[in-house]
Amino acid sequence: MVKLNYKPWIGIPTRYHAATEVIGQIRHYLDAVIDAGGIPLLIPTAESPSVVGDYLEQADGILLPGSPTDIDPKFYGAEPHPKLGKLYPERDSTDFALMKHAEAANLPILGICFGVQSLNVFRGGSLVQDIPSIVTEALTHDESRHAVHLEGGSLLAEIAGHEGSLNLDVNSFHHQSIERPGRNLRVAAKAPDGVIEAVEDVTGRFVIGVQWHPERGWQQSEFSRRLFSAFVQASRKSKSQVG
């Protein structure tokens, strides 16, 4: 029996060789998780999935953060685009190992920016490798703010407190996006230019990916706080189901 005040462990992949990341960009994720009542569990990225095995046994939920790198297009059967960014095989390998475990254990997943792309590729979907050169009349998605439209009836809209659709203003730091949603994923939000900005599991299970960064400025965003709170609460429930 899990106590009501149990703080779930949230597994977060981190760069093994980048010590500055822990006190840099990753800090935003840690603060948001802690504020929502979870305990961050930093998992080192590694090419061998066995390295993260012990961490996975402890995790109650998986948060896939952003990354300045891109996913190797070989994973979705595409040739590299000239604008493809730097690859980081260890992150791809670690993310896929985390999601394989999360699927088997029915753990909640929250993917952010690179994380939603990783989730989509893991589920068999594909990516737009460079929005500016591929999407017609695309908005500026790199270092900008723009609107997103949440689909009515989606879990994201429910978390936002709206039964119907909702428009949000979000931050944006990406040059890639989801092209074709993967297995059991449905579109939950789009930008005005048609770029997919969020997906979620069709079964209602807490598997959500957003292309923007709710961990940045979450203190001033009620929706961001709601999103992290819903994720941590789902992770707490996942513990009670196996505890």
Rosetta blueprint (number, residue, H / E / L):
1 M L
2 V L
3 K L
4 L L
5 N L
6 Y L
7 K L
8 P L
9 W E
10 I E
11 G E
12 I E
13 P E
14 T E
15 R L
16 Y L
17 H L
18 A L
19 A H
20 T H
21 E H
22 V H
23 I L
24 G L
25 Q L
26 I H
27 R H
28 H H
29 Y H
30 L H
31 D H
32 A H
33 V H
34 I H
35 D H
36 A L
37 G L
38 G L
39 I E
40 P E
41 L E
42 L E
43 I E
44 P E
45 T L
46 A L
47 E L
48 S L
49 P H
50 S H
51 V H
52 V H
53 G H
54 D H
55 Y H
56 L H
57 E H
58 Q H
59 A L
60 D L
61 G E
62 I E
63 L E
64 L E
65 P L
66 G L
67 S L
68 P L
69 T L
70 D E
71 I L
72 D L
73 P H
74 K H
75 F H
76 Y H
77 G L
78 A L
79 E L
80 P L
81 H L
82 P L
83 K L
84 L L
85 G L
86 K L
87 L E
88 Y L
89 P H
90 E H
91 R H
92 D H
93 S H
94 T H
95 D H
96 F H
97 A H
98 L H
99 M H
100 K H
101 H H
102 A H
103 E H
104 A H
105 A H
106 N L
107 L L
108 P L
109 I E
110 L E
111 G E
112 I E
113 C L
114 F H
115 G H
116 V H
117 Q H
118 S H
119 L H
120 N H
121 V H
122 F H
123 R L
124 G L
125 G L
126 S E
127 L E
128 V E
129 Q L
130 D L
131 I H
132 P H
133 S H
134 I H
135 V L
136 T L
137 E L
138 A L
139 L L
140 T L
141 H L
142 D E
143 E E
144 S E
145 R E
146 H E
147 A E
148 V E
149 H E
150 L E
151 E L
152 G L
153 G L
154 S L
155 L H
156 L H
157 A H
158 E H
159 I H
160 A L
161 G L
162 H L
163 E L
164 G L
165 S L
166 L E
167 N E
168 L E
169 D E
170 V E
171 N E
172 S E
173 F E
174 H L
175 H L
176 Q L
177 S E
178 I E
179 E E
180 R E
181 P L
182 G L
183 R L
184 N L
185 L E
186 R E
187 V E
188 A E
189 A E
190 K E
191 A L
192 P L
193 D L
194 G L
195 V L
196 I E
197 E E
198 A E
199 V E
200 E E
201 D E
202 V L
203 T L
204 G L
205 R L
206 F L
207 V E
208 I E
209 G E
210 V E
211 Q L
212 W L
213 H L
214 P L
215 E L
216 R L
217 G L
218 W H
219 Q H
220 Q H
221 S L
222 E H
223 F H
224 S H
225 R H
226 R H
227 L H
228 F H
229 S H
230 A H
231 F H
232 V H
233 Q H
234 A H
235 S H
236 R H
237 K H
238 S H
239 K H
240 S H
241 Q H
242 V H
243 G L
